Amino acid sequence: MDTLAAVEITGSLSTIGYGLAAIGPGVGVGIVIGKTIEGTARQPEMAGALRGNMFLGIALIEALALIGIATPFFLP
């Protein structure tokens, strides 16, 4: 007796692709913020410079997430 039925998968794989693409920037932002907090704790006088570099890094990382969102729309 065969208890396993054939399952037909329908839909777009782009949703799975974006889910996987969102993991990288999420981890990257977490690392950048964590290292900024660590650097500020070690040298409080550098907090302003570290904060500016943190925001620049976050902007570049989030650009990757936006590319991940847009890619499925223009690929066949």
C-alpha positions in Angstrom: 0.0 0.0 0.0 1.5 3.3 -1.1 0.9 6.0 1.5 2.9 8.7 -0.3 1.0 10.7 -2.8 2.5 12.7 -5.6 2.4 16.3 -4.7 2.4 18.9 -7.5 4.2 22.1 -6.6 2.9 25.2 -8.3 3.7 28.9 -7.9 6.8 31.0 -8.3 10.2 30.1 -6.9 10.9 33.9 -6.7 9.3 34.0 -3.2 11.7 31.4 -1.9 14.6 33.2 -3.7 13.7 36.4 -2.0 13.4 34.7 1.4 16.9 33.4 1.0 18.2 36.7 -0.4 16.8 38.5 2.7 18.8 36.3 5.1 22.2 37.7 4.0 21.4 41.4 4.5 19.7 40.6 7.8 22.8 38.9 9.1 25.0 41.7 7.6 23.1 44.5 9.3 23.2 42.6 12.6 27.0 42.2 12.4 27.5 45.9 11.4 25.5 47.2 14.3 27.1 44.8 16.7 30.6 45.8 15.7 29.6 49.5 15.9 28.4 49.0 19.5 31.5 47.1 20.4 33.7 49.8 18.9 31.8 52.5 20.7 32.2 50.7 24.0 36.0 50.4 23.4 36.5 54.0 22.3 33.6 56.3 23.2 35.2 59.3 21.6 34.9 57.6 18.2 31.2 57.2 18.4 30.4 59.8 15.8 32.7 58.5 13.2 31.6 54.9 13.9 27.9 55.9 13.6 28.5 57.5 10.2 30.3 54.5 8.9 27.6 52.2 10.3 24.8 54.1 8.4 26.9 53.9 5.2 27.4 50.2 5.7 23.7 49.6 6.4 22.7 51.5 3.3 25.0 49.4 1.1 23.8 46.2 2.7 20.1 47.2 2.3 20.8 47.9 -1.4 21.5 44.2 -1.8 18.1 43.4 -0.3 16.4 45.8 -2.7 18.2 44.1 -5.6 16.9 40.8 -4.2 13.4 42.1 -4.3 13.6 43.5 -7.8 15.4 40.7 -9.5 12.4 38.3 -9.8 10.4 41.0 -11.6 12.7 41.5 -14.5 14.0 37.9 -14.9 11.9 35.6 -17.1 
